[in-house]
Amino acid sequence: MSILSIQSSVAYGHVGNSAAVFPLQRIGVEVWPVHTVHFSNHTGYGQWRGPLLSAADVREVVTGVEERGAFPGVAAVLSGYQGGEDIGDVILDAVARVKAANPEAVYSCDPVMGNAKSGCFVHPSIPVLLRERVVPAADVITPNQFELGFLTHTQPESLQDTLDSVAKAQAMGPQTVLVTSVLRPDRPEGTIEMLAATPEGAWVVQTPHLPLKANGSGDVTAALFTAHLLSTGSAAEALARTASSVFDLLRVTLESGERELQLVQAQDHFAQPRLQFGVTRVG
């Protein structure tokens, strides 16, 4: 399986492609990363150095991969944070070209916009781009609960609210939706959930909520879920594997006392997830 991953890159730490590529490789996926930026570190530090790549340069890299005859072998195009509308155009064009070469390929979009604590932290044009053009072109989306609400003009809180919002998202185009953080008010204290839905049904997995804010964890989640979904054909199995691996990645990171995700130290949990959390069908 090969994945074309169009995302940001950092030298120090793990976000974007710098978070997604290694876990995918560790589970046996061939990844072709196309970088949209190459920064010294993620912007959460408040200071960073390095270039924001132009849309023309990103398009040139995609075209170069196409010229190698690689597109028929691409199983999925994966995208995350989109820094501007011009990059969105490049990604959508890449998706169209990949699907022309391989109609079975899927587009998996992590519609990065913000979270419940920070609110929307992208340029005001990005949510509009995602809602009106990008998400309708996607086969899989992996929003958090806040982003799901933003996309669907809803405010999901309960499990049923979230399922209703997922149905609205599916009506926009993508048939598989992974909600990466479901924080319903009636959940057991100290827990968090992920929910995956397809036209065949919806499933939820509950894990302990670790006291950790880890940049890049959503990028790892989107990448692993996409790969497991393609390899198993089961959203429930992909959800179980992804939740197990990401929980152990966060646990290892928390125990290390480090700010950055401990991808290398947790690598065995990608290759051999413990599957310690049960998946329950809902809705």
Phi, psi and omega per residue, in radians:
M1 nan 2.379 3.110
S2 -2.153 2.434 3.134
I3 -2.189 2.274 3.010
L4 -1.630 1.982 -3.023
S5 -1.956 1.964 -3.089
I6 -1.865 1.757 -3.028
Q7 -2.677 3.126 3.071
S8 -1.275 2.944 3.103
S9 -2.512 2.510 3.048
V10 -2.293 2.616 3.098
A11 -1.369 -0.733 -3.097
Y12 -1.896 2.129 3.131
G13 1.648 -2.909 -2.966
H14 -2.515 1.711 2.928
V15 -2.450 2.858 3.119
G16 0.995 -2.366 3.112
N17 -1.078 -0.519 3.141
S18 -1.228 -0.221 3.029
A19 -1.784 -0.578 -2.986
A20 -1.498 -0.589 -2.943
V21 -1.186 -0.883 -3.044
F22 -1.105 -0.814 3.089
P23 -1.009 -0.671 3.095
L24 -1.131 -0.767 3.105
Q25 -1.090 -0.632 -3.096
R26 -1.177 -0.408 3.083
I27 -1.736 0.209 2.991
G28 1.628 0.320 -3.134
V29 -1.714 2.355 3.009
E30 -1.392 2.195 -3.093
V31 -2.122 2.329 3.054
W32 -1.981 1.695 -3.083
P33 -1.408 2.292 3.003
V34 -2.013 2.064 -3.025
H35 -1.587 2.437 3.070
T36 -1.719 -0.423 2.984
V37 -2.473 2.800 2.957
H38 -2.374 1.577 -3.068
F39 -1.719 2.820 3.058
S40 -1.145 -0.628 -3.081
N41 -2.808 2.960 -3.138
H42 -1.275 2.766 -2.979
T43 -1.286 -0.150 3.104
G44 -1.093 -0.320 3.101
Y45 -1.340 -0.240 -3.125
G46 1.546 -0.378 3.083
Q47 -2.356 2.451 3.095
W48 -2.790 2.850 3.106
R49 -2.298 2.808 3.083
G50 2.060 2.945 -2.986
P51 -1.548 2.493 2.860
L52 -1.586 2.020 -3.040
L53 -1.304 2.480 3.125
S54 -1.249 2.719 3.093
A55 -1.036 -0.621 3.131
A56 -1.113 -0.707 3.124
D57 -1.174 -0.723 3.112
V58 -1.094 -0.754 3.122
R59 -1.073 -0.674 3.119
E60 -1.078 -0.722 3.125
V61 -1.133 -0.788 3.107
V62 -1.036 -0.771 3.135
T63 -1.096 -0.678 3.108
G64 -1.087 -0.683 3.075
V65 -1.136 -0.727 3.113
E66 -1.059 -0.703 -3.110
E67 -1.167 -0.318 3.055
R68 -1.417 0.034 -3.142
G69 1.312 0.451 -3.001
A70 -1.528 -0.372 -2.971
F71 -1.089 -0.591 3.099
P72 -1.075 -0.375 -3.136
G73 -1.648 0.038 -3.135
V74 -1.419 2.105 3.109
A75 -1.495 -0.490 -3.115
A76 -2.704 2.545 2.893
V77 -1.796 2.273 -3.101
L78 -2.064 2.296 3.066
S79 -2.360 2.680 3.111
G80 -2.222 -2.230 -3.107
Y81 -0.969 2.252 3.130
Q82 -1.980 1.912 -3.012
G83 -1.256 -0.317 -3.122
G84 -2.871 2.865 -3.116
E85 -1.086 -0.561 -3.119
D86 -1.162 -0.624 3.065
I87 -1.183 -0.660 3.071
G88 -1.016 -0.700 3.104
D89 -1.090 -0.713 3.130
V90 -1.113 -0.753 -3.127
I91 -1.122 -0.807 3.140
L92 -1.096 -0.659 3.089
D93 -1.146 -0.725 3.112
A94 -1.087 -0.728 3.109
V95 -1.050 -0.807 -3.126
A96 -1.085 -0.701 -3.119
R97 -1.239 -0.676 3.089
V98 -1.120 -0.777 -3.103
K99 -1.203 -0.490 3.047
A100 -1.157 -0.607 3.132
A101 -1.433 -0.547 -3.134
N102 -2.483 1.637 -3.103
P103 -1.055 -0.288 3.136
E104 -1.486 -0.151 -3.133
A105 -1.156 2.631 3.121
V106 -2.068 2.730 3.035
Y107 -1.935 2.086 3.128
S108 -1.927 2.051 -3.041
C109 -2.029 2.184 2.956
D110 -1.648 1.823 -3.016
P111 -1.410 1.290 -3.032
V112 -1.179 2.103 3.099
M113 -2.390 -0.587 -3.083
G114 2.872 -2.809 3.107
N115 -2.665 3.020 -3.034
A116 -1.104 -0.569 -3.109
K117 -1.384 -0.784 -3.046
S118 -1.582 -0.291 -3.016
G119 1.323 -2.817 -3.119
C120 -1.458 2.128 -3.049
F121 -2.004 0.256 3.096
V122 -1.856 2.949 3.104
H123 -1.020 2.468 -3.086
P124 -0.958 -0.379 -3.140
S125 -1.329 -0.366 -3.021
I126 -1.219 -0.825 3.101
P127 -1.001 -0.642 3.111
V128 -1.153 -0.786 3.089
L129 -1.007 -0.834 -3.107
L130 -1.108 -0.807 -3.064
R131 -1.184 -0.723 -2.978
E132 -1.595 -0.489 -3.017
R133 -2.185 -0.730 -2.996
V134 -1.404 -0.938 -3.104
V135 -1.034 -0.721 3.090
P136 -1.060 -0.391 3.135
A137 -1.559 -0.143 -3.051
A138 -1.524 2.655 3.006
D139 -1.681 -0.549 -3.124
V140 -2.305 2.343 2.979
I141 -2.232 2.634 -3.056
T142 -2.299 1.061 -3.129
P143 -1.361 2.755 2.861
N144 -1.415 3.120 -3.044
Q145 -1.114 -0.669 3.109
F146 -1.102 -0.814 -3.121
E147 -1.155 -0.633 3.073
L148 -1.037 -0.776 3.113
G149 -1.116 -0.702 3.131
F150 -1.096 -0.739 -3.115
L151 -1.155 -0.610 -2.983
T152 -1.870 0.123 -3.127
H153 0.996 0.725 3.130
T154 -2.266 3.027 3.046
Q155 -2.275 1.311 -3.069
P156 -1.167 2.286 3.067
E157 -2.188 -1.030 3.136
S158 -1.306 2.959 3.088
L159 -1.074 -0.729 3.132
Q160 -1.160 -0.672 3.043
D161 -0.976 -0.793 -3.099
T162 -1.136 -0.726 3.102
L163 -1.104 -0.695 3.115
D164 -1.124 -0.711 3.119
S165 -1.169 -0.659 3.083
V166 -1.064 -0.736 3.117
A167 -1.077 -0.667 3.087
K168 -1.134 -0.697 3.113
A169 -1.135 -0.718 3.115
Q170 -1.110 -0.584 3.111
A171 -1.179 -0.331 3.096
M172 -1.340 -0.394 -3.137
G173 2.651 -0.986 -3.055
P174 -1.222 2.243 -3.089
Q175 -1.567 -0.302 3.074
T176 -1.989 2.197 -3.112
V177 -2.230 2.168 3.000
L178 -1.901 2.049 3.063
V179 -1.670 1.964 -2.892
T180 -1.419 -0.252 3.116
S181 -2.620 1.766 3.108
V182 -1.793 2.002 -3.097
L183 -2.027 1.224 -3.135
R184 -1.310 2.542 -3.043
P185 -1.137 -0.411 -3.099
D186 -1.708 0.263 3.107
R187 -1.266 2.706 3.041
P188 -1.016 2.485 -3.110
E189 -1.018 2.411 3.090
G190 1.400 0.343 3.141
T191 -2.173 2.858 3.029
I192 -2.533 2.712 -3.072
E193 -2.242 2.724 2.919
M194 -2.109 2.554 -3.112
L195 -2.279 2.328 3.080
A196 -2.112 2.381 -3.114
A197 -2.397 2.467 3.016
T198 -2.359 3.077 3.063
P199 -1.058 -0.337 -3.139
E200 -1.450 -0.256 -3.129
G201 2.686 -3.070 -3.141
A202 -2.359 2.560 -3.091
W203 -2.395 2.572 -3.139
V204 -2.247 2.548 3.050
V205 -2.251 2.398 -3.095
Q206 -1.997 2.320 3.119
T207 -2.309 2.850 2.968
P208 -1.050 2.542 3.119
H209 -1.638 1.840 -3.078
L210 -1.371 2.467 -3.118
P211 -1.361 1.275 -3.009
L212 -2.666 2.267 2.984
K213 -1.858 1.910 -3.010
A214 -2.085 1.878 3.059
N215 -1.047 2.345 3.109
G216 1.715 -0.210 -3.109
S217 -1.141 -0.590 3.077
G218 -1.161 -0.590 3.108
D219 -1.164 -0.714 3.077
V220 -1.113 -0.772 -3.119
T221 -1.039 -0.846 -3.117
A222 -1.091 -0.720 -3.108
A223 -1.155 -0.860 -3.097
L224 -1.138 -0.743 -3.134
F225 -1.071 -0.771 3.139
T226 -1.030 -0.833 -3.108
A227 -1.141 -0.770 -3.132
H228 -1.178 -0.611 3.102
L229 -1.103 -0.759 -3.131
L230 -1.197 -0.673 -3.055
S231 -1.360 -0.549 -3.080
T232 -1.784 -0.427 -3.057
G233 1.260 0.195 -3.066
S234 -2.238 2.092 3.091
A235 -1.158 -0.624 3.132
A236 -1.133 -0.768 3.132
E237 -1.178 -0.719 3.109
A238 -1.089 -0.689 3.115
L239 -1.111 -0.785 -3.131
A240 -1.093 -0.790 -3.114
R241 -1.169 -0.749 -3.114
T242 -1.155 -0.805 -3.135
A243 -1.061 -0.717 3.129
S244 -1.093 -0.858 -3.088
S245 -1.151 -0.765 -3.093
V246 -1.211 -0.686 3.092
F247 -1.040 -0.807 -3.119
D248 -1.201 -0.576 3.031
L249 -1.066 -0.800 3.137
L250 -1.182 -0.661 3.109
R251 -1.102 -0.811 3.124
V252 -1.087 -0.704 3.119
T253 -1.122 -0.783 3.124
L254 -1.063 -0.776 -3.119
E255 -1.168 -0.444 -3.124
S256 -1.321 -0.413 -3.071
G257 1.357 0.073 -3.123
E258 -1.557 2.701 3.123
R259 -1.374 -0.644 -3.071
E260 -1.489 2.592 3.090
L261 -0.968 2.371 -3.134
Q262 -1.633 1.204 -3.060
L263 -1.098 -0.778 -3.082
V264 -1.178 -0.773 -3.110
Q265 -1.134 -0.501 -3.087
A266 -1.726 0.188 -2.951
Q267 -1.064 -0.553 3.137
D268 -1.149 -0.435 3.122
H269 -1.317 -0.287 2.986
F270 -1.387 -0.834 -3.070
A271 -1.222 -0.599 -3.092
Q272 -2.364 1.288 3.140
P273 -1.074 2.469 -3.068
R274 -1.277 -0.337 -3.114
L275 0.920 0.810 -3.050
Q276 -1.492 -0.071 -3.101
F277 -2.081 2.256 -3.132
G278 -1.315 2.562 3.104
V279 -1.850 2.284 -3.071
T280 -2.031 2.328 3.078
R281 -1.329 2.404 -3.119
V282 -2.323 2.932 3.059
G283 1.280 nan nan
